[in-house]
């Protein structure tokens, strides 16, 4: 988890507990949880809208202005001069 071990996490939790106190910590955790939930909902809604827009778009039309490109078989390009 981000290269942080168990000891580092415990130290961080103790420091947070000392800074904010036992009463404020549950309030902060609830706020973080609500924020994450709101973020996930927003990401899901945006993803749903993008998927719907992709499904609505018609497939791109193929241009049929002429014959398909063919490979050169006669070698008359003139670029291969030996002389």
Secondary structure, 3 states (H helix, E strand, C coil): CCCCCHHHHHHHHHHHHHHHHHHHHHHHHHHHHHHHHHHHHHHHHHHHHHHHHHHHCCCCCCCCCCCCCCCCCCCCCCCCCCC
